[in-house]
Amino acid sequence: MTTSASSSPRIGYLGPEGTFTEQAILTQGDLAAATHVLCRSHADVLHRTQAGEVDFGFAAIENSIEGTVNVIQDALAFDADLLIQREVVIPITMNLLVRPGGSLSDVTEVISYPHALAQVRAFIRDNLADADTVAANSTADAARLLAESGTPNQGAVGTALAAERYGLDIAAAGIEDHTGNETRFVVMAREGIPAPTGHDKTSIVVFQRADRPGSLLAILQEFAARSINLTKLESRPTRQGLGDYCFLLDLEGHISDELVADCLKTLKAKQSNVKFLGSYPAAGEHGDDQRAEADAAWTDAESWLDQLRAKQL
């Protein structure tokens, strides 16, 4: 992440303080040192980034339990002209927060972000069966509302960071329904494709030229033929009418990789409309060795073809 030498880069993300988003930012040294700009909503993060009010936007795009954060994914696909610069994946630990001195038995109302409430359904069912649930703009906003309300029977689902920031107690820790819960975040900017690292991911949106039998298979065959692994495949309505869908894909590799570039070129020629969302450093383990083997095979095949063409009269 770079900006002018005379100023710290500005990074916008969903506020208030204490969100999982802020927690993810703090895991990245350069992002933690940036100037942080709190935004009121996901839409505000994207708008400020697009308008140049911040240098980078940072937002959750996918959760391992609840799936895609559609407001971010759809904005990247249809509305914003932004490029993903990096992905960050962190484990998600949910906590039930209460006012100082409160306890689990006091809680008759639980407030939090809807995605967070969905990830603690079993805990609420088993421990707070009669409690009402109330939606908030974020987990940190729920913690802030709890701290300001003075209502003794309220609890909030949020981060340990939020408990620290708003002076709350943790009545129950690790209340998520599933272990291995992770959220994927992305850094977005108006321009720029990071240099390849050998451990990269590329995101695209493919709009079908025509809705006909086998159209998805035709798209997938381009990746299979080149041994390019897809890490995500999702269909989304194009907003053009019922039954009109596009495909959002994440794939291993960088646009500078010969196989990836050839695949994207072929898709563009066959499908007409392909939106490039970025090639960027990937988090986690990926098939680097498999891609290297496929690249070598592709290079050998092209060399073989060049030799045949050289024999033309």
ROTORKOL-262433 format. One line per 5 residues: their letters; for each residue y, z, x of N, C-alpha, C. Coordinates in pm, whole numbers, plus 50000, padded with zeros to 5 digits. Example, Ala and Ser with C-alpha at 12.3 -4.5 7.8 and 13.67 -1.06 7.14 Angstrom:
<nodes>
AS	49431,50780,51319,49550,50780,51230,49670,50780,51320 ~ 49775,50708,51285,49894,50714,51367,50003,50787,51290
</nodes>
This chain:
<nodes>
MTTSA	49881,50000,50085,50000,50000,50000,50123,50000,50088 ~ 50207,49898,50073,50325,49888,50159,50449,49865,50076 ~ 50563,49900,50130,50693,49872,50072,50792,49870,50188 ~ 50920,49867,50160,51018,49861,50267,51013,49988,50352 ~ 51043,49970,50481,51035,50082,50574,51137,50190,50542
SSSPR	51245,50157,50471,51355,50251,50448,51331,50341,50329 ~ 51227,50319,50251,51208,50400,50132,51061,50421,50105 ~ 51033,50531,50036,50896,50560,49995,50862,50475,49873 ~ 50741,50419,49867,50704,50341,49749,50704,50428,49624 ~ 50743,50370,49513,50744,50441,49385,50618,50403,49308
IGYLG	50546,50502,49262,50424,50476,49186,50434,50543,49049 ~ 50419,50462,48945,50429,50513,48809,50292,50542,48751 ~ 50282,50651,48677,50154,50686,48615,50179,50776,48494 ~ 50075,50789,48414,50084,50864,48290,50109,51012,48316 ~ 50217,51063,48257,50249,51204,48268,50209,51279,48141
PEGTF	50243,51407,48135,50316,51485,48235,50227,51526,48353 ~ 50275,51618,48434,50198,51663,48549,50066,51725,48505 ~ 49962,51703,48589,49835,51768,48561,49730,51679,48497 ~ 49756,51548,48484,49657,51458,48426,49547,51428,48527 ~ 49436,51374,48475,49332,51325,48565,49388,51213,48653
TEQAI	49484,51140,48599,49546,51032,48677,49615,51089,48800 ~ 49691,51195,48783,49755,51259,48899,49649,51312,48995 ~ 49542,51370,48940,49434,51421,49025,49375,51309,49110 ~ 49359,51189,49049,49307,51075,49125,49404,51031,49233 ~ 49532,51029,49201,49634,50991,49299,49630,51083,49421
LTQGD	49609,51210,49397,49611,51307,49506,49492,51295,49599 ~ 49390,51217,49559,49276,51193,49649,49307,51085,49752 ~ 49417,51012,49734,49455,50902,49823,49579,50942,49903 ~ 49565,50952,50034,49673,51002,50115,49805,50929,50096 ~ 49801,50795,50098,49925,50719,50087,49984,50729,49946
LAAAT	49899,50735,49844,49949,50748,49707,50007,50887,49683 ~ 49944,50988,49741,49993,51124,49725,50131,51140,49788 ~ 50157,51065,49896,50285,51076,49967,50394,50990,49906 ~ 50359,50903,49810,50458,50815,49746,50550,50894,49654 ~ 50658,50829,49611,50746,50889,49511,50682,50871,49374
HVLCR	50655,50981,49307,50583,50976,49179,50681,50966,49063 ~ 50653,50870,48974,50736,50848,48856,50648,50870,48733 ~ 50677,50973,48656,50598,51005,48538,50638,50913,48423 ~ 50538,50856,48355,50561,50765,48244,50508,50827,48115 ~ 50565,50784,48003,50531,50846,47874,50401,50794,47815
SHADV	50359,50675,47855,50239,50615,47797,50182,50512,47895 ~ 50061,50465,47866,50003,50357,47947,50092,50234,47940 ~ 50142,50203,47821,50228,50086,47804,50354,50099,47890 ~ 50406,50220,47902,50525,50244,47983,50495,50221,48131 ~ 50375,50262,48176,50335,50237,48315,50337,50088,48345
LHRTQ	50277,50009,48257,50269,49865,48278,50406,49800,48269 ~ 50488,49843,48173,50621,49785,48156,50707,49810,48279 ~ 50706,49933,48329,50790,49966,48445,50743,49892,48570 ~ 50613,49874,48583,50561,49800,48698,50601,49653,48688 ~ 50585,49595,48570,50620,49455,48549,50770,49431,48570
AGEVD	50851,49528,48528,50996,49514,48535,51051,49546,48675 ~ 50968,49596,48764,51012,49629,48898,51080,49765,48909 ~ 51069,49846,48804,51128,49980,48809,51047,50073,48900 ~ 50919,50040,48918,50834,50108,49016,50764,50001,49098 ~ 50722,50036,49217,50655,49939,49304,50509,49918,49264
FGFAA	50446,50025,49215,50306,50020,49177,50283,50098,49049 ~ 50187,50053,48971,50142,50128,48856,50001,50178,48883 ~ 49969,50294,48828,49837,50354,48850,49786,50401,48714 ~ 49666,50353,48677,49616,50387,48543,49465,50384,48539 ~ 49409,50462,48449,49264,50460,48424,49228,50332,48352
IENSI	49117,50270,48394,49076,50145,48330,48934,50153,48274 ~ 48856,50252,48319,48717,50258,48274,48661,50398,48296 ~ 48581,50445,48199,48510,50572,48212,48362,50547,48196 ~ 48281,50618,48273,48137,50593,48273,48070,50632,48141 ~ 48136,50711,48059,48080,50751,47929,48145,50676,47815
EGTVN	48277,50675,47811,48349,50615,47699,48380,50467,47717 ~ 48354,50414,47837,48374,50271,47860,48517,50236,47896 ~ 48553,50112,47864,48683,50056,47905,48799,50123,47832 ~ 48908,50144,47906,49035,50186,47845,49104,50057,47801 ~ 49085,50022,47675,49122,49889,47627,49271,49859,47639
VIQDA	49356,49961,47624,49499,49935,47629,49540,49882,47766 ~ 49475,49929,47873,49505,49881,48007,49439,49745,48032 ~ 49310,49735,47999,49238,49610,48023,49300,49494,47946 ~ 49336,49517,47819,49394,49410,47738,49533,49371,47787 ~ 49609,49469,47831,49743,49437,47882,49734,49351,48008
LAFDA	49640,49383,48096,49622,49301,48216,49574,49161,48180 ~ 49489,49150,48079,49432,49021,48042,49532,48933,47968 ~ 49614,48992,47881,49694,48910,47790,49846,48923,47807 ~ 49893,49038,47851,50037,49063,47844,50105,49066,47981 ~ 50052,49146,48071,50118,49167,48200,50077,49061,48301
DLLIQ	50165,49038,48397,50134,48947,48508,50128,49032,48635 ~ 50021,49112,48645,50006,49207,48755,49874,49182,48827 ~ 49868,49225,48952,49747,49210,49032,49696,49348,49074 ~ 49566,49368,49062,49505,49493,49104,49503,49497,49257 ~ 49545,49611,49313,49553,49628,49457,49442,49715,49514
REVVI	49384,49800,49431,49283,49895,49478,49220,49962,49357 ~ 49097,50005,49371,49038,50091,49269,49007,50227,49329 ~ 49016,50329,49245,48988,50467,49284,48895,50526,49179 ~ 48784,50583,49223,48687,50643,49131,48675,50791,49163 ~ 48691,50876,49061,48677,51020,49082,48581,51078,48978
PITMN	48510,51186,49014,48429,51256,48914,48520,51329,48816 ~ 48477,51338,48693,48558,51401,48589,48492,51533,48546 ~ 48565,51642,48565,48519,51773,48519,48615,51824,48413 ~ 48562,51847,48294,48642,51895,48183,48640,52048,48177 ~ 48752,52105,48137,48763,52250,48123,48832,52284,47992
LLVRP	48791,52397,47932,48862,52447,47814,48968,52544,47861 ~ 49092,52508,47837,49206,52589,47881,49258,52673,47766 ~ 49299,52795,47798,49356,52885,47697,49479,52952,47756 ~ 49558,53013,47670,49675,53088,47718,49628,53212,47796 ~ 49710,53263,47887,49669,53380,47966,49618,53494,47879
GGSLS	49502,53544,47914,49441,53653,47838,49356,53607,47722 ~ 49359,53477,47691,49278,53426,47580,49133,53410,47619 ~ 49049,53383,47520,48906,53364,47545,48852,53257,47454 ~ 48731,53215,47480,48666,53112,47401,48655,53151,47255 ~ 48628,53277,47230,48608,53324,47092,48736,53319,47009
DVTEV	48852,53310,47075,48981,53305,47002,49013,53165,46948 ~ 48948,53062,47001,48990,52925,46978,48941,52872,46843 ~ 49036,52828,46760,49002,52762,46633,49059,52621,46625 ~ 49132,52580,46730,49189,52444,46735,49188,52398,46880 ~ 49137,52276,46903,49128,52220,47038,49211,52093,47043
ISYPH	49303,52085,47139,49387,51967,47152,49358,51899,47285 ~ 49360,51766,47283,49344,51690,47408,49357,51541,47378 ~ 49349,51463,47485,49345,51317,47476,49214,51276,47410 ~ 49215,51178,47318,49092,51142,47245,48973,51111,47334 ~ 48994,51042,47448,48883,51013,47538,48821,51142,47591
ALAQV	48905,51242,47618,48856,51369,47670,48778,51445,47562 ~ 48830,51446,47440,48759,51513,47331,48622,51449,47307 ~ 48616,51317,47322,48489,51247,47301,48386,51285,47406 ~ 48431,51329,47522,48341,51361,47632,48293,51506,47630 ~ 48339,51584,47531,48296,51725,47520,48246,51755,47378
RAFIR	48196,51651,47310,48152,51670,47171,48045,51777,47159 ~ 47946,51773,47248,47834,51867,47239,47883,52011,47261 ~ 47973,52029,47358,48025,52163,47384,48098,52218,47262 ~ 48182,52135,47201,48256,52180,47083,48161,52208,46969 ~ 48061,52122,46950,47963,52144,46843,47888,52275,46861
DNLAD	47849,52304,46985,47765,52421,47010,47844,52552,47022 ~ 47973,52540,47061,48049,52662,47087,48171,52682,46997 ~ 48220,52573,46940,48341,52580,46856,48322,52494,46732 ~ 48212,52517,46664,48173,52431,46552,48277,52426,46441 ~ 48351,52533,46422,48450,52538,46314,48591,52503,46360
ADTVA	48605,52469,46486,48738,52438,46539,48783,52299,46500 ~ 48912,52284,46472,48971,52153,46448,49007,52089,46581 ~ 49002,51956,46587,49044,51885,46707,49171,51805,46676 ~ 49263,51805,46771,49393,51741,46754,49420,51652,46875 ~ 49463,51530,46851,49488,51434,46958,49623,51460,47025
ANSTA	49623,51443,47157,49747,51450,47236,49759,51323,47318 ~ 49875,51300,47378,49898,51178,47455,49819,51175,47586 ~ 49782,51291,47638,49704,51301,47761,49647,51441,47769 ~ 49555,51463,47861,49501,51597,47880,49610,51692,47929 ~ 49698,51643,48015,49806,51728,48066,49907,51759,47957
DAARL	49933,51663,47869,50025,51687,47758,49967,51794,47666 ~ 49836,51792,47648,49771,51896,47569,49791,52033,47634 ~ 49777,52040,47766,49797,52166,47837,49942,52213,47824 ~ 50035,52120,47835,50177,52155,47823,50207,52208,47683 ~ 50156,52138,47580,50178,52183,47442,50119,52321,47419
LAESG	50001,52345,47477,49939,52476,47463,50024,52584,47528 ~ 50075,52556,47647,50157,52654,47719,50286,52685,47645 ~ 50341,52585,47575,50470,52601,47508,50458,52655,47367 ~ 50339,52643,47308,50325,52674,47165,50326,52823,47135 ~ 50266,52902,47221,50256,53044,47194,50153,53077,47088
TPNQG	50074,52977,47047,49972,52997,46943,49844,53050,47009 ~ 49800,53172,46972,49686,53232,47041,49553,53167,47012 ~ 49541,53093,46900,49410,53038,46863,49389,52895,46912 ~ 49481,52843,46992,49468,52707,47043,49398,52705,47179 ~ 49325,52596,47202,49270,52568,47333,49297,52423,47365
AVGTA	49285,52385,47491,49307,52247,47532,49198,52206,47630 ~ 49155,52081,47622,49061,52026,47718,49141,51955,47826 ~ 49122,51997,47950,49201,51936,48056,49150,51971,48194 ~ 49235,51947,48293,49197,51963,48433,49230,52103,48483 ~ 49164,52140,48590,49200,52265,48658,49341,52254,48714
LAAER	49382,52132,48752,49517,52109,48801,49619,52141,48692 ~ 49590,52101,48568,49681,52131,48456,49689,52280,48430 ~ 49577,52351,48441,49578,52496,48423,49669,52561,48526 ~ 49662,52512,48650,49747,52565,48755,49893,52534,48731 ~ 49921,52410,48690,50061,52368,48671,50128,52439,48553
YGLDI	50052,52471,48448,50112,52527,48326,50079,52674,48304 ~ 50021,52739,48403,49997,52882,48393,49895,52920,48287 ~ 49788,52843,48277,49684,52868,48177,49558,52923,48243 ~ 49473,52982,48161,49343,53028,48208,49235,52927,48172 ~ 49128,52924,48249,49012,52841,48219,48909,52928,48149
AAAGI	48890,52907,48019,48793,52986,47942,48651,52938,47965 ~ 48635,52808,47992,48502,52752,48019,48521,52631,48109 ~ 48447,52626,48218,48459,52516,48315,48338,52424,48307 ~ 48360,52299,48343,48250,52202,48346,48186,52182,48210 ~ 48268,52158,48108,48216,52150,47971,48184,52007,47927
EDHTG	48193,51909,48020,48161,51771,47985,48015,51761,47943 ~ 47987,51671,47850,47852,51658,47793,47753,51596,47891 ~ 47802,51517,47985,47712,51444,48075,47754,51466,48219 ~ 47655,51494,48304,47684,51499,48447,47701,51355,48498 ~ 47767,51341,48608,47790,51207,48660,47903,51134,48591
NETRF	47982,51207,48512,48097,51147,48444,48203,51108,48548 ~ 48241,50981,48549,48340,50931,48643,48441,50843,48571 ~ 48561,50839,48624,48664,50749,48574,48714,50661,48687 ~ 48732,50535,48655,48781,50436,48751,48928,50409,48721 ~ 49009,50417,48824,49153,50391,48814,49186,50269,48900
VVMAR	49297,50202,48867,49341,50088,48947,49488,50103,48982 ~ 49521,50055,49103,49660,50041,49147,49702,49898,49118 ~ 49817,49879,49052,49864,49746,49014,50002,49718,49072 ~ 50027,49591,49104,50157,49549,49157,50190,49411,49103 ~ 50316,49372,49116,50360,49242,49064,50306,49125,49146
EGIPA	50280,49148,49273,50235,49039,49358,50154,49094,49475 ~ 50083,49003,49541,50010,49040,49662,49861,49058,49639 ~ 49783,48999,49730,49638,49017,49731,49602,49085,49863 ~ 49547,49205,49858,49509,49274,49982,49412,49191,50065 ~ 49421,49204,50196,49331,49133,50285,49188,49180,50263
PTGHD	49090,49093,50285,48950,49133,50263,48908,49242,50361 ~ 48824,49332,50312,48773,49441,50395,48624,49428,50420 ~ 48557,49334,50350,48413,49325,50354,48347,49416,50253 ~ 48429,49488,50178,48381,49583,50078,48476,49573,49958 ~ 48474,49454,49895,48579,49421,49798,48522,49387,49661
KTSIV	48613,49381,49567,48579,49345,49430,48686,49249,49378 ~ 48646,49158,49291,48739,49064,49229,48726,49075,49077 ~ 48839,49075,49009,48840,49083,48863,48904,48957,48804 ~ 48841,48901,48702,48892,48780,48637,48871,48789,48486 ~ 48943,48703,48415,48921,48683,48272,48889,48536,48252
VFQRA	48779,48505,48183,48739,48367,48158,48752,48339,48009 ~ 48835,48241,47976,48852,48198,47838,48765,48073,47817 ~ 48681,48074,47715,48591,47962,47691,48668,47837,47651 ~ 48625,47724,47705,48684,47597,47661,48648,47569,47515 ~ 48527,47606,47478,48482,47589,47340,48372,47690,47312
DRPGS	48370,47741,47189,48267,47836,47148,48144,47759,47103 ~ 48048,47747,47192,47927,47672,47159,47806,47743,47219 ~ 47687,47715,47170,47566,47781,47223,47554,47761,47373 ~ 47522,47869,47441,47501,47862,47585,47626,47872,47669 ~ 47743,47894,47607,47867,47896,47685,47871,48015,47781
LLAIL	47825,48131,47736,47822,48246,47825,47720,48225,47936 ~ 47605,48170,47902,47502,48142,48003,47557,48049,48110 ~ 47633,47949,48069,47690,47854,48165,47783,47925,48263 ~ 47857,48024,48214,47946,48100,48301,47865,48185,48398 ~ 47766,48255,48346,47687,48345,48429,47606,48271,48535
QEFAA	47564,48150,48502,47486,48072,48598,47563,48043,48726 ~ 47696,48032,48715,47776,48005,48834,47767,48120,48934 ~ 47759,48242,48884,47747,48359,48971,47605,48372,49025 ~ 47507,48350,48937,47367,48362,48979,47333,48260,49087 ~ 47386,48138,49074,47355,48033,49171,47406,48066,49310
RSINL	47506,48153,49317,47566,48187,49446,47531,48330,49490 ~ 47441,48395,49420,47400,48534,49449,47520,48628,49450 ~ 47613,48606,49358,47728,48695,49343,47695,48796,49234 ~ 47702,48923,49269,47667,49028,49176,47785,49064,49087 ~ 47761,49069,48956,47861,49114,48861,47847,49264,48840
TKLES	47956,49337,48854,47954,49480,48832,48003,49517,48693 ~ 48062,49421,48622,48108,49446,48486,48118,49314,48412 ~ 48072,49314,48287,48086,49198,48199,48116,49251,48060 ~ 48227,49208,48005,48270,49257,47874,48339,49145,47798 ~ 48316,49138,47669,48386,49041,47586,48498,49112,47510
RPTRQ	48610,49041,47492,48724,49096,47419,48782,48987,47329 ~ 48828,49023,47210,48893,48924,47124,49020,48871,47189 ~ 49045,48742,47172,49160,48678,47238,49289,48692,47159 ~ 49281,48750,47038,49397,48765,46948,49433,48632,46882 ~ 49346,48532,46895,49371,48401,46837,49301,48382,46702
GLGDY	49214,48476,46665,49143,48463,46539,49004,48525,46550 ~ 48945,48555,46436,48812,48616,46435,48711,48524,46504 ~ 48626,48584,46586,48522,48508,46654,48567,48440,46782 ~ 48695,48453,46817,48747,48390,46939,48752,48497,47049 ~ 48662,48487,47146,48648,48590,47249,48663,48531,47389
CFLLD	48707,48618,47481,48707,48585,47623,48616,48685,47695 ~ 48592,48660,47823,48503,48745,47900,48578,48804,48019 ~ 48568,48935,48033,48628,49004,48147,48517,49039,48244 ~ 48534,48998,48370,48429,49016,48469,48483,49078,48596 ~ 48406,49171,48651,48427,49223,48786,48310,49176,48869
LEGHI	48337,49126,48988,48231,49075,49074,48251,49124,49216 ~ 48142,49134,49288,48148,49177,49427,48197,49062,49514 ~ 48292,49093,49602,48344,48991,49692,48494,48971,49676 ~ 48550,48891,49765,48694,48867,49774,48721,48718,49757 ~ 48838,48683,49706,48870,48543,49682,48870,48463,49812
SDELV	48885,48530,49926,48879,48460,50054,48736,48429,50096 ~ 48637,48494,50032,48496,48463,50060,48465,48323,50008 ~ 48397,48245,50088,48370,48106,50050,48295,48094,49918 ~ 48195,48178,49899,48117,48170,49776,48199,48208,49654 ~ 48278,48313,49667,48361,48356,49554,48463,48249,49521
ADCLK	48529,48195,49623,48629,48091,49600,48568,47969,49532 ~ 48450,47928,49577,48383,47812,49518,48345,47839,49373 ~ 48300,47961,49346,48263,47997,49209,48384,47994,49117 ~ 48495,48051,49161,48615,48053,49078,48669,47912,49055 ~ 48662,47830,49159,48708,47691,49145,48623,47617,49042
TLKAK	48492,47637,49045,48403,47571,48950,48429,47619,48808 ~ 48447,47751,48792,48476,47806,48660,48607,47749,48605 ~ 48708,47740,48691,48837,47686,48649,48822,47541,48603 ~ 48743,47464,48675,48723,47323,48639,48646,47308,48509 ~ 48547,47396,48487,48461,47381,48369,48516,47451,48246
QSNVK	48583,47566,48266,48627,47645,48152,48777,47632,48123 ~ 48851,47570,48211,48993,47541,48191,49083,47661,48216 ~ 49058,47774,48152,49150,47886,48163,49080,48006,48224 ~ 49113,48038,48348,49063,48155,48417,49183,48233,48468 ~ 49194,48360,48430,49304,48443,48477,49253,48533,48589
FLGSY	49318,48527,48702,49282,48605,48819,49357,48738,48814 ~ 49282,48850,48817,49343,48982,48808,49349,49053,48943 ~ 49286,48993,49047,49299,49052,49179,49169,49059,49255 ~ 49181,49057,49388,49073,49089,49481,49123,49209,49562 ~ 49042,49312,49572,49092,49439,49622,48979,49524,49679
PAAGE	49011,49624,49764,48908,49712,49818,48834,49784,49706 ~ 48703,49787,49716,48619,49848,49613,48585,49991,49650 ~ 48563,50072,49549,48513,50207,49569,48361,50206,49552 ~ 48293,50298,49617,48149,50309,49599,48071,50210,49684 ~ 47939,50205,49659,47850,50121,49738,47832,49985,49671
HGDDQ	47835,49882,49751,47818,49745,49700,47724,49668,49789 ~ 47688,49549,49744,47588,49470,49814,47645,49384,49925 ~ 47705,49446,50027,47765,49371,50136,47662,49285,50209 ~ 47544,49342,50236,47441,49269,50310,47393,49147,50232 ~ 47377,49165,50100,47331,49053,50017,47434,48941,50015
RAEAD	47563,48977,50009,47668,48875,50009,47672,48803,50142 ~ 47655,48877,50251,47658,48815,50385,47543,48716,50399 ~ 47426,48752,50347,47310,48662,50352,47335,48537,50269 ~ 47394,48555,50151,47423,48440,50065,47529,48350,50129 ~ 47631,48411,50191,47735,48332,50259,47675,48248,50371
AAWTD	47584,48308,50446,47521,48235,50556,47439,48117,50504 ~ 47364,48139,50396,47284,48032,50336,47374,47921,50284 ~ 47487,47958,50224,47580,47859,50170,47642,47777,50284 ~ 47677,47845,50394,47734,47774,50509,47633,47677,50568 ~ 47507,47719,50577,47402,47630,50629,47385,47508,50539
AESWL	47389,47531,50408,47371,47420,50314,47487,47321,50325 ~ 47609,47373,50343,47725,47284,50355,47719,47205,50485 ~ 47672,47270,50593,47656,47200,50720,47554,47088,50707 ~ 47446,47118,50638,47342,47016,50614,47399,46897,50538 ~ 47480,46926,50436,47539,46819,50357,47638,46737,50440
DQLRA	47716,46805,50525,47811,46735,50611,47739,46639,50706 ~ 47622,46681,50757,47547,46598,50845,47495,46473,50773 ~ 47453,46489,50649,47408,46374,50570,47524,46277,50544 ~ 47639,46333,50509,47753,46247,50481,47797,46169,50605 ~ 47779,46229,50722,47818,46161,50847,47736,46037,50875
KQL	47624,46025,50808,47537,45910,50829,47572,45790,50741 ~ 47670,45809,50654,47711,45700,50565,47770,45585,50646 ~ 47738,45465,50602,47790,45345,50668,47933,45319,50624
</nodes>
